[in-house]
């Protein structure tokens, strides 16, 4: 496990403990997702906030503009990451927070990559199929990846189930290259 992963888990655990104390676990999850996607999802924003040429106080003042929309625990966590030069682990903090939340509910998070957005019925079917395989209840996050062409790729923890058309084509290509 990398050092960044360990550090991200510590930040997530601290944030999760505060969220439990304030009885706002789901609200913190939603806010953390929103802040992370706003920062890491926009290349210009991420460049600005992670730039060593911009002072920490300027970066923090930008965050103060959203303090009415984001709870204090989430805002303080992001500010701490900025102050300590650790903003690059923000997505890992989100993932660790989701894992803690799912674990406390007796669930496991699964990322399901598909060529198109899955509807609720399809998500339920995937959840049941793979939940039965590992004997746990799954919480599905659907990620659209057009490069898969068709089929699904399911990631549960460190295990990848690749039933995508792109994955199958890659395996066929590898089998041909071994024979040559």
C-alpha positions in Angstrom: 0.0 0.0 0.0 1.5 3.3 -1.0 2.1 6.1 1.5 -0.5 8.3 -0.2 -3.1 5.7 0.2 -2.3 5.4 3.9 -2.4 9.2 4.3 -5.7 9.4 2.4 -7.2 6.8 4.7 -6.3 8.8 7.7 -7.9 12.0 6.4 -11.0 10.0 5.4 -11.2 8.3 8.8 -11.0 11.7 10.6 -13.7 13.2 8.3 -15.9 10.1 8.7 -15.6 10.3 12.5 -16.7 13.9 12.5 -19.5 13.1 10.1 -20.8 10.3 12.4 -20.5 12.7 15.4 -22.6 15.3 13.6 -24.9 12.6 12.1 -24.3 13.9 8.6 -22.5 10.9 6.9 -24.5 11.1 3.7 -24.4 14.9 3.4 -20.6 14.8 3.9 -20.4 12.2 1.2 -22.3 14.3 -1.3 -20.3 17.4 -0.5 -17.0 15.6 -0.7 -18.0 14.3 -4.1 -19.0 17.7 -5.3 -15.9 19.5 -4.0 -13.6 16.8 -5.4 -15.2 16.8 -8.8 -15.1 20.6 -8.9 -11.4 20.7 -8.1 -10.0 17.6 -9.8 -12.5 17.5 -12.6 -11.6 20.9 -13.9 -8.0 21.0 -15.1 -7.7 24.8 -14.8 -9.0 24.8 -11.2 -6.7 21.9 -10.3 -3.7 23.6 -11.9 -4.5 26.9 -10.0 -5.0 25.2 -6.6 -2.0 22.9 -6.9 0.3 25.5 -8.3 3.4 26.3 -6.2 3.3 29.9 -7.6 0.0 30.6 -5.9 0.2 31.3 -2.2 -1.7 29.1 0.2 -3.7 32.1 1.5 -4.9 32.9 -2.0 -5.9 29.2 -2.5 -7.8 29.2 0.8 -9.5 32.4 0.0 -10.9 30.9 -3.2 -12.3 28.1 -1.1 -13.9 30.6 1.3 -16.2 31.6 -1.6 -18.0 28.2 -1.3 -18.2 28.0 2.4 -22.0 28.6 2.5 -22.5 25.6 0.2 -20.1 23.1 1.9 -20.1 22.0 5.6 -17.3 22.9 7.9 -15.8 19.4 8.1 -15.5 19.0 4.4 -14.1 22.5 3.9 -11.6 22.1 6.7 -10.4 18.7 5.2 -9.9 20.3 1.8 -8.1 23.3 3.4 -5.9 21.0 5.3 -5.0 19.1 2.2 -4.1 22.4 0.5 -2.1 23.7 3.4 -0.1 20.5 3.6 0.5 20.3 -0.2 -1.5 17.0 -0.4 -4.3 18.0 -2.8 -3.4 15.2 -5.2 -4.8 12.6 -2.8 -8.3 14.2 -2.7 -9.8 11.5 -4.9 -8.2 8.9 -2.7 -9.7 10.5 0.4 -13.1 10.4 -1.3 -12.6 6.7 -2.2 -11.5 5.9 1.4 -14.4 7.8 2.8 -16.8 5.7 0.6 -15.2 2.5 1.7 -15.5 3.4 5.4 -19.2 4.3 4.9 -19.9 1.2 3.0 -18.1 -1.0 5.5 -20.1 0.5 8.4 -23.3 -0.4 6.5 -22.0 -3.9 5.8 -21.6 -3.2 2.1 -18.8 -3.1 -0.5 -18.3 -0.5 -3.1 -18.0 -1.6 -6.7 -17.2 0.5 -9.8 -19.0 -0.7 -12.8 -17.6 0.6 -16.1 -20.0 0.4 -19.1 -20.2 1.9 -22.6 -23.5 3.6 -21.6 -25.2 4.7 -18.4 -26.9 1.8 -16.7 -30.5 2.2 -15.5 -31.5 1.2 -12.0 -32.7 -2.3 -13.1 -29.3 -3.0 -14.7 -27.5 -1.8 -11.6 -29.6 -4.0 -9.4 -28.9 -7.0 -11.6 -25.1 -6.3 -11.5 -25.3 -5.8 -7.8 -27.1 -9.1 -7.2 -24.8 -11.1 -9.6 -21.5 -9.9 -8.1 -22.8 -9.6 -4.6 -23.7 -13.3 -4.7 -20.2 -14.1 -5.9 -18.5 -12.4 -2.9 -21.4 -12.9 -0.4 -21.8 -9.2 0.3 -24.1 -6.4 -0.6 -22.7 -4.1 -3.3 -23.1 -0.4 -3.7 -22.7 0.4 -7.4 -20.9 3.4 -8.9 -21.5 3.4 -12.7 -18.8 5.0 -14.8 -19.4 5.4 -18.5 -16.3 4.5 -20.6 -17.1 4.5 -24.3 -13.8 2.7 -25.0 -15.2 -0.5 -23.7 -17.4 -0.8 -26.8 -19.8 -3.1 -25.0 -20.1 -5.3 -22.0 -19.0 -4.4 -18.4 -15.9 -4.1 -16.3 -16.6 -4.5 -12.6 -14.0 -3.5 -10.0 -14.5 -4.6 -6.4 -11.6 -3.7 -4.2 -8.5 -5.1 -5.9 -10.4 -7.6 -8.1 -11.3 -6.8 -11.7 -14.0 -8.7 -13.6 -13.6 -7.7 -17.3 -16.4 -8.8 -19.5 -16.1 -5.8 -21.8 -15.8 -6.3 -25.5 -12.6 -4.3 -25.5 -11.2 -6.6 -22.8 -12.1 -9.7 -24.8 -10.5 -8.3 -27.9 -7.3 -7.5 -26.0 -7.2 -11.1 -24.6 -7.7 -12.5 -28.1 -4.9 -10.3 -29.4 -2.6 -11.5 -26.5 -3.3 -15.1 -27.3 -2.4 -14.6 -31.0 0.9 -12.8 -30.0 1.8 -15.8 -27.7 1.5 -18.2 -30.6 3.7 -16.2 -33.0 
